[in-house]
């Protein structure tokens, strides 16, 4: 196992570091030995995403190995964000690793949200089967851009809900809902008279129609990214998360950790891609010497080493802010931009130094390039985060002038 650039960083030891390191070691061994061989498994859907049959088979192996949902404990406890980073980076060493270990999006973010904010009923009915890896979940917020719906700007939310007795009735359209097809639990964001609200629903439901699942550049998430219609969906009042109008506040609880866990998982994938590229350029001969000895190639791997370390340090820094009780909104925006752009450079260089071999499905290098390209858009495009940060810079300046 190659552990370069993957251990804890900094001199300050955090309380659950030893426990996280032990879990991370077991997760890495499991992913490398048990899950990497599944990368050639043909059980995929119409655009290459793993089927639920494949997912559940891998999860059963993870369950037997004691690495299913490894960052959440039977007593409801959770590793610190720094500890979670150690584990999720390891699970990301294969694009299939997060699915197998139940650390993948959107489930990981949904578990975090429901664990923090769910009522006892919601935790028992909806959270428990997700944590146990028996169901997948989906987060219904984004809406079709062509219809003027919410995307990076959640205030454009068009899906509506109204009270009817002891139920809420929801109507609207959603788009790019990751994993909706095949999910057993849905978290739906809708606009009530009091403001944005969240609801927990059992899936499938006849009131929710999947209109299409478009082919997208990425192919790691079961169910793809569906466009769907919600028609007169009735949800019991007790399945509202919190109170009417709490939706955006609760979304903020999920937002920063979910952004950061994306960074963790895809860093793991890029570390593995870099391992594959490094092995290739040390073995491949051209113009009388190994490719690594050609400056143009060697320098790219040196730049990868720098970007990997910088990404890890930024993840650790943002995780430390969250562990200290900060909401991490600004820090996670910075991490999302810095890490996703660094990972894109790493993935691109891995493809480049492998030449034609980097363009084929013979290794995960080509897939990781596609996945990371999508990551630059998911959970807020780079430009939206920069714009948000620029607004904060302006606010801070104006405050200093007053």
N, C-alpha and C positions, 0 to 999 in steps of 0.2 A: 504494500500500500504506500502511495506517495502522500505524505502528510505535509509537504511544503506549503507554506502560506495558509494553512487551514486550522491552526491552533488558536487559542486565545491570544489577544494582542494587549499590549500595554502591561505595566507593572502592577496595576491595581487589581487585586484578586476579588472577584465577586462571590457572594455567599454560596451559590449553588454550582460553582465552577467545576468542582470535582465530580459532582453527580452528573452534570451536563457532559463532561468529557467522557465519562464511562458510557453514557447512553450514546453519545456521538460515535464512539469507537464501535459499538455493536451495530449501529445503523450503517456505518460505512462498510463493515464486513458483510452485512446482509445485502446491501445494494450491489456491491461489487461481485459477490459470489452467487447470489440467488436471482437478482433482478436484471443485471446486465445481459445474461443470456436471453431474456425475454425481448430484448430490443429487436430481434429478428422474427418474433412471433407474428404470424400473418393475421391474427384476429384484430382487424381494424375496420372502422366504418367507412362510409363513402368518401371521406377525404383524409383518411389515414389516422384518425383518432383511435385510441385503444377502446375496445368494446367493454361493456360492463362485465361480460363473462371473464375477460382477461383481467380486468381490475380486481374483481372479487377473488379470483384464483390467487393473484399475487398477495392480496390482503390476508388471505387465509395463511399463506406462508409467513407473512409478517406477524400475524397473531401467534403462530406457533413459535416463532423466533423471539417473541417478546419485544418487538419493535413497532407495533401498531399504535399509532397516535402516541409516540414515545415522549412528547413534551407535555402531555396532560396526564395527570395521575388519577388512580381510582378514587382517591378522596376528593377529587375536584381541584386539587392544586395544579399549578402551572409553573413550568420553568420560567425564570426571569427572561427578559428579552435577549440579554447577552447569552444566556444558556441556550435559549431557543435558536439563536443564530448558529451556534456550534452544531446543533443537531440538524437544522434544516439545510445548512450548506452540505452536509454529508448526504442527506436524503436526495439532494439535487444532483449528485454525481451521475445519475442516469435520468433522462426525461421521464422515465417510468417510476423512479424512486419515490417521489412525493405521492403518487397515486398508491403505490404499494404500502407505504408507511402512513398514509392518511395525513400527510402534511401539505397537501396540494391546495391551490386556489380552486374554487372559492370557499371550500369547506373549512380551511384553516382560519380564515378571517371570520367566517360565520360562527365557528365554534367559539372564537374569542369573544365576539359580540354577545352571543347568547349566554356564555358563561358569566360575563360581567353584568348583563342587564336583564336576563330572562327571569320571569317569575318561576316559582317551583313547578307549576303546571307546564310551562313552556320548556323548562329544562328537562323534565321527565319525558314529555311527549316528543319533543323535537331535537333537543341537544343530545340526549343519551344515544339514540341510534346513529347519529353522525359520529360521535366520539368512538363508538364501538365499531365503526367502519361498515355498518350494515346498510347505510343509505348515503347517497350523495345529496348535496344541497345546491341551491341556486339563489343568487341575489338579484332581484328584479328591480333595477333602478333605471338604467339607460333606456332611452326611447328613440324611435326612428327620427333621424335628422331631417329626412325629407318632409316630415309632418310637423317640424318645429319643436320636437320633444327634447327632453333633458338629455344632456351628454356631460361634457366637462362642466357645464353650468347647471347644477341641480335645481336652481331656482326656476328653470323652464319646465319643471315637472307638469305634465298634462294628465296623467292617469289620476282619476278622481275616485273618491269614496264618500259614502254618506251613511248615516245611521238609519237602521230599520229595525226597531224593536231591540232585541238583544244581539243583533248581528250588524255587521258592516257590509255594504255592497260596493264592490270595486268594478270599475270599467276603465279600459284603456289599452294602450299598445306598448309593447316593450321590444327592444332590439339588443343584439349582442349579449344575450343572457347566457352566460357560460354554464354549460352543463344542465340546462333546463330539460333537455330531452333525456329521460331516464332518471331524473332526480326524484327523491322521495320527499324532500322538504324544500319549501320555497319561502324566502323572505321578500315580501312585496312592499315597495315604497309607493304610496299614493297620497294625493292631496285631499285633506279633509278641510272643512270650513275653518278649523283651528290651525291648520298648517300641515306640513308633510308628516306622514305617519307610517309606521311599519307594522306589517301583519305576518304572522306565521301561518302557512297553509300546508295541508297534505297534498302531495302530488302523486300521480296525475289527477287532474280534476276536469270534468267535462266542460266547465266554464272557461278553461284556459286552452286555447287552440294554438298549436305550433304551426305557424304559416310556412316557415322555411328555415333550413339550417344551411346558411351559405358556406361554400368552401372558402377557407381563409388561409393565410400564409402559414399559420401555426397548426400543429396537429398533435398536441400533447394532452388535451383535455377531453375526456369522454363527453359525448353529447354536443360538442362543438359550441357555437355561439348563436343561439336561436333568435329569430324574430317571431313574436307571438301576439295574440289578441286575447284580452280578458273581457268577458261579457257576463255581467251580472253575477260575479263571483261572491258568494255569501260566506262570510267569515265570522265565527262566534266572537263576541266582544272580548272574551278572556284570551283570545289569541292575538290581540293587539300587543305589540311590544311597548311597554310603558303606557303613556297617555297620548291622546290625539294631539298632534302638533310637536311631538318629541322626535320626529323622524330625523331631521337634520342633525340634531344634537347627538342622537344615537349613532348616526352615520359617522360622526367625527370620532366616536369611540373606536369604531372599526377601522377607520381610514388609515391612520398612521401605522399601526402594527401590520395591517394588510399590505401596504406599500412596501414596508421593510421586509416582510417575509418573502415577497416576490424577489427582492434583491438577493436575499439569502439563497433561495433555491437556484436562481439562474447563475449566481456566482459559482455554486457547486458544479453546474453543467459546464460552465466555461473553464473551470479548473480541469475537468476531465477532457474537454476538447483540447486544451493546451497540452495535456499529457500525451494525447494521441498525436498531435502535431509535432511535439518534441521527439517522440519516438520515431516518427516518419523522417524528419529532417536529419536525424543522427544516423539512420540506416541508409537513406537514399543517397546514391552517388551521382554527381553530375560535374562535368568539366574537371575530372580528375580528383575530386575530393568530396567529402560529405557535404550536403546542403548547408548544414549548420556552420561550416567554415566559410561560407560565402557571406560577406558582411551584410548584404541586403536581407538575407534570411535570418541570420543570427541576431541582427538588431531588432527585427520584428518580435522575436521571442523574448528578447530583453525588455522590450516595451510591454509585452504581455505580463512579464513578471512584475513590472512597476504598476501596471493597471490593476492586477489582481490584488496586490498588497494595498493599494489606495482604496479599492472597493471594500476590502475587508475592514480597513480602518474606519471608513465612513459608516459602514453598517454598525460596527461596534460603538462608535460615537453616538449615533442616533439611538441605538438600543439602550445605552447608558442614560440618555435623557428620559426615555420612557420608563426605565427602571427607577429613576429618581422621582417619578410622579408627574413629569411634564406631559402636556398633551402631544408634543412632538410634531405638530402640524408643519411648522417651518422647517424643522430639522429633517422630517421625512420627505418634504418636497425637495430639499437640497440633496438628500441621499438618493431619492428616485432619479433625479437628473444626473447626478454625478456617477452613480453606479450603472444605470442603464446605458449611458453613453460610453462608459469605460468597457462594459461587457460587449457592446456592439463592436468596439475596436478590437477587442480580444477575439471575438468570434470571426470577424472579417479577416484578421491576420492568420488565424488557423486555417481557414479555407484557402487563403492566398498561398501560404507556404507549402500546402499539400498539392497545389496545382489541380489537375483534373481529378485526382483522387479526393480532393476536398469538395467536389461538386456532386458526388454520388451518394447513394444511400448505403454504401458499404460500411460507413462508420456514422457515428452520431454527429460528427462535425457539421455536416450540411444541415441537419435538423436543428441543432442548437443555433446556428446562424439565423434560421427562419424564426425560431421561437424568440430569440433576443430582439430581433427586429420588431416583432409584434409587441414585446414588452415596452419598447420605447413609446408606444401609444397607450397600452392598457394602464389603468389606475392613474390616468392623467397624462396626456402627451407632454413631452419635455417643454414645449413652448408655453403651455398653460401654467406649469409650475414656475417657470422663469417669470412669467407675467405676474403671478401671485407674489413672488419674492420681490419683484420690482415695486409693486404697490406697497409692500411693507417698508422697503427702503425709503420710498417717498414719505410715508406716514412718519417714520422715525425722524427724517430730516425736518419735516414740518413741526414736529413736536419740539425738536431741539431749537427751532427758531422762535418759538413762542415764549 
